Amino acid sequence: MKNYPNPFNPETTISFALAEEARTADVKVYNIKGQLVKTLMDAQVSPGEFNIIWQGTDNNNKRVASGTYFVKLNVNGEEKSVRKVTVVK
């Protein structure tokens, strides 16, 4: 999993690839306290490449504060990747 640009303002593109079909695949953003900020994807998916745009908002569509966040990819309930991203204003 990767993202660009990083740091970012106002948005970043998160890219990843899956080699096998997934019963569940989710991409979620957490703050440094480990609290869920935003669910970007939660779906059953086929193999392929994925690009998700995070516009720096939380689940209520409010802009998040500047700082460090963690984007986590889980496939079939197993953590596959964690990426540190930085929001700047």
N, CA, C and O atoms as a GROMACS GRO file, in nm:
protein
  356
    1MET      N    1   0.085  -0.117   0.000
    1MET     CA    2   0.000   0.000   0.000
    1MET      C    3   0.090   0.123   0.000
    1MET      O    4   0.192   0.126   0.068
    2LYS      N    5   0.050   0.223  -0.078
    2LYS     CA    6   0.123   0.350  -0.080
    2LYS      C    7   0.022   0.463  -0.096
    2LYS      O    8  -0.094   0.440  -0.130
    3ASN      N    9   0.069   0.583  -0.071
    3ASN     CA   10  -0.017   0.699  -0.095
    3ASN      C   11   0.065   0.814  -0.150
    3ASN      O   12   0.186   0.824  -0.125
    4TYR      N   13   0.000   0.900  -0.224
    4TYR     CA   14   0.065   1.017  -0.280
    4TYR      C   15  -0.037   1.127  -0.297
    4TYR      O   16  -0.151   1.097  -0.332
    5PRO      N   17  -0.004   1.251  -0.274
    5PRO     CA   18   0.120   1.293  -0.210
    5PRO      C   19   0.117   1.266  -0.060
    5PRO      O   20   0.012   1.239  -0.002
    6ASN      N   21   0.233   1.274   0.001
    6ASN     CA   22   0.245   1.258   0.146
    6ASN      C   23   0.366   1.337   0.192
    6ASN      O   24   0.478   1.300   0.156
    7PRO      N   25   0.350   1.444   0.269
    7PRO     CA   26   0.226   1.495   0.328
    7PRO      C   27   0.131   1.550   0.223
    7PRO      O   28   0.169   1.573   0.108
    8PHE      N   29   0.005   1.572   0.265
    8PHE     CA   30  -0.094   1.616   0.169
    8PHE      C   31  -0.187   1.724   0.223
    8PHE      O   32  -0.204   1.740   0.344
    9ASN      N   33  -0.245   1.796   0.131
    9ASN     CA   34  -0.351   1.893   0.153
    9ASN      C   35  -0.400   1.933   0.016
    9ASN      O   36  -0.319   1.985  -0.061
   10PRO      N   37  -0.521   1.914  -0.023
   10PRO     CA   38  -0.634   1.871   0.057
   10PRO      C   39  -0.665   1.722   0.050
   10PRO      O   40  -0.747   1.675   0.128
   11GLU      N   41  -0.600   1.644  -0.042
   11GLU     CA   42  -0.636   1.504  -0.054
   11GLU      C   43  -0.514   1.420  -0.090
   11GLU      O   44  -0.413   1.471  -0.139
   12THR      N   45  -0.526   1.289  -0.065
   12THR     CA   46  -0.422   1.194  -0.101
   12THR      C   47  -0.487   1.071  -0.164
   12THR      O   48  -0.600   1.036  -0.132
   13THR      N   49  -0.415   1.007  -0.253
   13THR     CA   50  -0.463   0.885  -0.318
   13THR      C   51  -0.391   0.766  -0.256
   13THR      O   52  -0.268   0.761  -0.254
   14ILE      N   53  -0.468   0.671  -0.208
   14ILE     CA   54  -0.414   0.550  -0.146
   14ILE      C   55  -0.430   0.437  -0.246
   14ILE      O   56  -0.539   0.410  -0.295
   15SER      N   57  -0.318   0.371  -0.278
   15SER     CA   58  -0.317   0.266  -0.380
   15SER      C   59  -0.272   0.134  -0.320
   15SER      O   60  -0.182   0.129  -0.236
   16PHE      N   61  -0.336   0.027  -0.364
   16PHE     CA   62  -0.295  -0.107  -0.323
   16PHE      C   63  -0.346  -0.208  -0.424
   16PHE      O   64  -0.434  -0.177  -0.504
   17ALA      N   65  -0.291  -0.329  -0.418
   17ALA     CA   66  -0.332  -0.436  -0.508
   17ALA      C   67  -0.362  -0.561  -0.427
   17ALA      O   68  -0.296  -0.588  -0.326
   18LEU      N   69  -0.462  -0.637  -0.472
   18LEU     CA   70  -0.496  -0.765  -0.411
   18LEU      C   71  -0.479  -0.874  -0.515
   18LEU      O   72  -0.529  -0.862  -0.627
   19ALA      N   73  -0.408  -0.981  -0.478
   19ALA     CA   74  -0.384  -1.090  -0.572
   19ALA      C   75  -0.497  -1.192  -0.572
   19ALA      O   76  -0.514  -1.266  -0.669
   20GLU      N   77  -0.575  -1.195  -0.463
   20GLU     CA   78  -0.683  -1.293  -0.452
   20GLU      C   79  -0.813  -1.225  -0.415
   20GLU      O   80  -0.812  -1.113  -0.363
   21GLU      N   81  -0.924  -1.292  -0.443
   21GLU     CA   82  -1.054  -1.240  -0.404
   21GLU      C   83  -1.061  -1.234  -0.251
   21GLU      O   84  -1.010  -1.322  -0.183
   22ALA      N   85  -1.124  -1.131  -0.200
   22ALA     CA   86  -1.134  -1.112  -0.055
   22ALA      C   87  -1.280  -1.116  -0.011
   22ALA      O   88  -1.365  -1.050  -0.070
   23ARG      N   89  -1.308  -1.195   0.093
   23ARG     CA   90  -1.443  -1.194   0.149
   23ARG      C   91  -1.472  -1.055   0.203
   23ARG      O   92  -1.581  -1.001   0.183
   24THR      N   93  -1.374  -0.998   0.271
   24THR     CA   94  -1.386  -0.861   0.318
   24THR      C   95  -1.252  -0.791   0.304
   24THR      O   96  -1.147  -0.849   0.332
   25ALA      N   97  -1.257  -0.669   0.259
   25ALA     CA   98  -1.138  -0.585   0.254
   25ALA      C   99  -1.180  -0.448   0.304
   25ALA      O  100  -1.278  -0.391   0.257
   26ASP      N  101  -1.106  -0.397   0.401
   26ASP     CA  102  -1.139  -0.264   0.448
   26ASP      C  103  -1.014  -0.179   0.460
   26ASP      O  104  -0.905  -0.226   0.492
   27VAL      N  105  -1.035  -0.051   0.433
   27VAL     CA  106  -0.931   0.050   0.446
   27VAL      C  107  -0.987   0.155   0.541
   27VAL      O  108  -1.090   0.217   0.514
   28LYS      N  109  -0.917   0.174   0.654
   28LYS     CA  110  -0.964   0.266   0.757
   28LYS      C  111  -0.851   0.357   0.800
   28LYS      O  112  -0.734   0.319   0.797
   29VAL      N  113  -0.888   0.479   0.840
   29VAL     CA  114  -0.792   0.579   0.887
   29VAL      C  115  -0.809   0.594   1.038
   29VAL      O  116  -0.920   0.607   1.089
   30TYR      N  117  -0.696   0.593   1.109
   30TYR     CA  118  -0.694   0.609   1.255
   30TYR      C  119  -0.606   0.726   1.293
   30TYR      O  120  -0.509   0.758   1.223
   31ASN      N  121  -0.638   0.792   1.406
   31ASN     CA  122  -0.551   0.897   1.456
   31ASN      C  123  -0.440   0.836   1.541
   31ASN      O  124  -0.435   0.714   1.557
   32ILE      N  125  -0.352   0.919   1.596
   32ILE     CA  126  -0.239   0.865   1.672
   32ILE      C  127  -0.281   0.801   1.803
   32ILE      O  128  -0.203   0.729   1.865
   33LYS      N  129  -0.405   0.826   1.847
   33LYS     CA  130  -0.458   0.762   1.967
   33LYS      C  131  -0.520   0.626   1.936
   33LYS      O  132  -0.563   0.555   2.027
   34GLY      N  133  -0.523   0.589   1.808
   34GLY     CA  134  -0.582   0.462   1.768
   34GLY      C  135  -0.732   0.467   1.747
   34GLY      O  136  -0.796   0.363   1.732
   35GLN      N  137  -0.788   0.588   1.746
   35GLN     CA  138  -0.933   0.604   1.727
   35GLN      C  139  -0.966   0.608   1.579
   35GLN      O  140  -0.895   0.671   1.500
   36LEU      N  141  -1.074   0.540   1.540
   36LEU     CA  142  -1.118   0.540   1.402
   36LEU      C  143  -1.160   0.680   1.360
   36LEU      O  144  -1.239   0.745   1.428
   37VAL      N  145  -1.105   0.725   1.249
   37VAL     CA  146  -1.137   0.857   1.195
   37VAL      C  147  -1.228   0.844   1.073
   37VAL      O  148  -1.328   0.916   1.061
   38LYS      N  149  -1.194   0.752   0.983
   38LYS     CA  150  -1.268   0.742   0.857
   38LYS      C  151  -1.259   0.600   0.802
   38LYS      O  152  -1.152   0.540   0.801
   39THR      N  153  -1.372   0.547   0.756
   39THR     CA  154  -1.374   0.422   0.682
   39THR      C  155  -1.379   0.458   0.535
   39THR      O  156  -1.476   0.517   0.487
   40LEU      N  157  -1.274   0.421   0.462
   40LEU     CA  158  -1.265   0.454   0.320
   40LEU      C  159  -1.322   0.344   0.232
   40LEU      O  160  -1.372   0.371   0.122
   41MET      N  161  -1.314   0.219   0.280
   41MET     CA  162  -1.365   0.107   0.203
   41MET      C  163  -1.396  -0.007   0.299
   41MET      O  164  -1.323  -0.031   0.394
   42ASP      N  165  -1.505  -0.076   0.273
   42ASP     CA  166  -1.542  -0.196   0.348
   42ASP      C  167  -1.630  -0.278   0.254
   42ASP      O  168  -1.750  -0.256   0.246
   43ALA      N  169  -1.567  -0.374   0.183
   43ALA     CA  170  -1.639  -0.443   0.076
   43ALA      C  171  -1.579  -0.578   0.045
   43ALA      O  172  -1.467  -0.610   0.086
   44GLN      N  173  -1.656  -0.658  -0.028
   44GLN     CA  174  -1.604  -0.781  -0.088
   44GLN      C  175  -1.549  -0.740  -0.223
   44GLN      O  176  -1.617  -0.674  -0.301
   45VAL      N  177  -1.425  -0.780  -0.252
   45VAL     CA  178  -1.362  -0.734  -0.376
   45VAL      C  179  -1.295  -0.848  -0.451
   45VAL      O  180  -1.255  -0.949  -0.392
   46SER      N  181  -1.283  -0.830  -0.580
   46SER     CA  182  -1.211  -0.922  -0.666
   46SER      C  183  -1.065  -0.880  -0.672
   46SER      O  184  -1.031  -0.768  -0.634
   47PRO      N  185  -0.977  -0.968  -0.720
   47PRO     CA  186  -0.837  -0.929  -0.734
   47PRO      C  187  -0.823  -0.809  -0.827
   47PRO      O  188  -0.901  -0.791  -0.920
   48GLY      N  189  -0.722  -0.728  -0.800
   48GLY     CA  190  -0.696  -0.613  -0.886
   48GLY      C  191  -0.627  -0.502  -0.813
   48GLY      O  192  -0.586  -0.517  -0.698
   49GLU      N  193  -0.615  -0.389  -0.881
   49GLU     CA  194  -0.552  -0.269  -0.825
   49GLU      C  195  -0.661  -0.170  -0.786
   49GLU      O  196  -0.762  -0.157  -0.854
   50PHE      N  197  -0.638  -0.102  -0.675
   50PHE     CA  198  -0.737  -0.010  -0.620
   50PHE      C  199  -0.672   0.124  -0.589
   50PHE      O  200  -0.558   0.131  -0.544
   51ASN      N  201  -0.746   0.231  -0.615
   51ASN     CA  202  -0.706   0.367  -0.579
   51ASN      C  203  -0.823   0.431  -0.505
   51ASN      O  204  -0.934   0.440  -0.558
   52ILE      N  205  -0.796   0.476  -0.385
   52ILE     CA  206  -0.898   0.540  -0.303
   52ILE      C  207  -0.849   0.680  -0.268
   52ILE      O  208  -0.735   0.698  -0.227
   53ILE      N  209  -0.936   0.779  -0.285
   53ILE     CA  210  -0.899   0.916  -0.251
   53ILE      C  211  -0.954   0.949  -0.113
   53ILE      O  212  -1.073   0.937  -0.088
   54TRP      N  213  -0.863   0.992  -0.023
   54TRP     CA  214  -0.905   1.042   0.107
   54TRP      C  215  -0.892   1.194   0.103
   54TRP      O  216  -0.785   1.248   0.077
   55GLN      N  217  -1.003   1.262   0.129
   55GLN     CA  218  -1.007   1.407   0.121
   55GLN      C  219  -0.980   1.474   0.256
   55GLN      O  220  -1.014   1.590   0.275
   56GLY      N  221  -0.919   1.401   0.348
   56GLY     CA  222  -0.882   1.458   0.476
   56GLY      C  223  -1.001   1.489   0.565
   56GLY      O  224  -0.997   1.585   0.643
   57THR      N  225  -1.107   1.407   0.554
   57THR     CA  226  -1.226   1.428   0.635
   57THR      C  227  -1.251   1.305   0.722
   57THR      O  228  -1.200   1.197   0.696
   58ASP      N  229  -1.332   1.325   0.828
   58ASP     CA  230  -1.367   1.213   0.914
   58ASP      C  231  -1.498   1.151   0.866
   58ASP      O  232  -1.549   1.188   0.760
   59ASN      N  233  -1.553   1.057   0.943
   59ASN     CA  234  -1.677   0.991   0.902
   59ASN      C  235  -1.798   1.085   0.900
   59ASN      O  236  -1.902   1.050   0.845
   60ASN      N  237  -1.785   1.204   0.961
   60ASN     CA  238  -1.890   1.305   0.957
   60ASN      C  239  -1.864   1.410   0.850
   60ASN      O  240  -1.931   1.513   0.845
   61ASN      N  241  -1.766   1.384   0.764
   61ASN     CA  242  -1.724   1.474   0.655
   61ASN      C  243  -1.672   1.608   0.704
   61ASN      O  244  -1.681   1.708   0.633
   62LYS      N  245  -1.616   1.610   0.826
   62LYS     CA  246  -1.550   1.730   0.879
   62LYS      C  247  -1.400   1.716   0.856
   62LYS      O  248  -1.345   1.607   0.871
   63ARG      N  249  -1.335   1.827   0.822
   63ARG     CA  250  -1.190   1.827   0.799
   63ARG      C  251  -1.118   1.784   0.926
   63ARG      O  252  -1.151   1.829   1.036
   64VAL      N  253  -1.018   1.697   0.911
   64VAL     CA  254  -0.938   1.655   1.025
   64VAL      C  255  -0.830   1.759   1.051
   64VAL      O  256  -0.796   1.840   0.964
   65ALA      N  257  -0.776   1.756   1.172
   65ALA     CA  258  -0.668   1.849   1.209
   65ALA      C  259  -0.538   1.807   1.141
   65ALA      O  260  -0.522   1.692   1.101
   66SER      N  261  -0.447   1.902   1.129
   66SER     CA  262  -0.313   1.869   1.081
   66SER      C  263  -0.251   1.767   1.175
   66SER      O  264  -0.274   1.771   1.296
   67GLY      N  265  -0.172   1.677   1.120
   67GLY     CA  266  -0.106   1.578   1.203
   67GLY      C  267  -0.085   1.447   1.132
   67GLY      O  268  -0.102   1.436   1.010
   68THR      N  269  -0.048   1.347   1.211
   68THR     CA  270  -0.017   1.214   1.159
   68THR      C  271  -0.136   1.121   1.178
   68THR      O  272  -0.200   1.121   1.283
   69TYR      N  273  -0.164   1.044   1.075
   69TYR     CA  274  -0.272   0.946   1.076
   69TYR      C  275  -0.218   0.814   1.021
   69TYR      O  276  -0.114   0.812   0.954
   70PHE      N  277  -0.288   0.706   1.048
   70PHE     CA  278  -0.247   0.574   1.001
   70PHE      C  279  -0.359   0.514   0.918
   70PHE      O  280  -0.474   0.507   0.962
   71VAL      N  281  -0.324   0.472   0.797
   71VAL     CA  282  -0.419   0.406   0.708
   71VAL      C  283  -0.391   0.256   0.715
   71VAL      O  284  -0.278   0.213   0.691
   72LYS      N  285  -0.493   0.178   0.749
   72LYS     CA  286  -0.475   0.034   0.765
   72LYS      C  287  -0.560  -0.042   0.663
   72LYS      O  288  -0.677  -0.012   0.642
   73LEU      N  289  -0.496  -0.140   0.601
   73LEU     CA  290  -0.563  -0.231   0.508
   73LEU      C  291  -0.577  -0.366   0.577
   73LEU      O  292  -0.478  -0.427   0.616
   74ASN      N  293  -0.700  -0.412   0.591
   74ASN     CA  294  -0.730  -0.545   0.645
   74ASN      C  295  -0.798  -0.626   0.536
   74ASN      O  296  -0.890  -0.578   0.470
   75VAL      N  297  -0.753  -0.750   0.517
   75VAL     CA  298  -0.812  -0.840   0.419
   75VAL      C  299  -0.853  -0.967   0.492
   75VAL      O  300  -0.771  -1.034   0.555
   76ASN      N  301  -0.982  -1.000   0.482
   76ASN     CA  302  -1.037  -1.118   0.549
   76ASN      C  303  -1.004  -1.118   0.698
   76ASN      O  304  -0.972  -1.222   0.756
   77GLY      N  305  -1.012  -1.000   0.760
   77GLY     CA  306  -0.990  -0.987   0.903
   77GLY      C  307  -0.844  -0.983   0.946
   77GLY      O  308  -0.816  -0.977   1.066
   78GLU      N  309  -0.751  -0.988   0.852
   78GLU     CA  310  -0.608  -0.988   0.884
   78GLU      C  311  -0.544  -0.858   0.837
   78GLU      O  312  -0.562  -0.816   0.723
   79GLU      N  313  -0.469  -0.793   0.928
   79GLU     CA  314  -0.402  -0.669   0.892
   79GLU      C  315  -0.292  -0.698   0.790
   79GLU      O  316  -0.204  -0.780   0.815
   80LYS      N  317  -0.299  -0.632   0.675
   80LYS     CA  318  -0.203  -0.655   0.568
   80LYS      C  319  -0.103  -0.542   0.552
   80LYS      O  320   0.011  -0.566   0.512
   81SER      N  321  -0.145  -0.419   0.584
   81SER     CA  322  -0.055  -0.306   0.563
   81SER      C  323  -0.100  -0.188   0.648
   81SER      O  324  -0.219  -0.168   0.672
   82VAL      N  325  -0.001  -0.111   0.695
   82VAL     CA  326  -0.027   0.013   0.766
   82VAL      C  327   0.062   0.119   0.705
   82VAL      O  328   0.181   0.097   0.684
   83ARG      N  329   0.004   0.233   0.676
   83ARG     CA  330   0.080   0.343   0.614
   83ARG      C  331   0.059   0.470   0.696
   83ARG      O  332  -0.054   0.505   0.728
   84LYS      N  333   0.168   0.537   0.730
   84LYS     CA  334   0.161   0.664   0.803
   84LYS      C  335   0.145   0.776   0.702
   84LYS      O  336   0.222   0.787   0.606
   85VAL      N  337   0.044   0.861   0.724
   85VAL     CA  338   0.020   0.975   0.635
   85VAL      C  339   0.014   1.102   0.720
   85VAL      O  340  -0.022   1.098   0.837
   86THR      N  341   0.050   1.214   0.658
   86THR     CA  342   0.053   1.340   0.729
   86THR      C  343  -0.034   1.443   0.658
   86THR      O  344  -0.021   1.466   0.538
   87VAL      N  345  -0.124   1.503   0.735
   87VAL     CA  346  -0.210   1.610   0.686
   87VAL      C  347  -0.145   1.742   0.725
   87VAL      O  348  -0.110   1.762   0.841
   88VAL      N  349  -0.129   1.832   0.630
   88VAL     CA  350  -0.077   1.966   0.656
   88VAL      C  351  -0.180   2.068   0.612
   88VAL      O  352  -0.257   2.045   0.519
   89LYS      N  353  -0.180   2.182   0.679
   89LYS     CA  354  -0.274   2.288   0.640
   89LYS      C  355  -0.200   2.414   0.608
   89LYS      O  356  -0.261   2.515   0.573
   0.00000   0.00000   0.00000
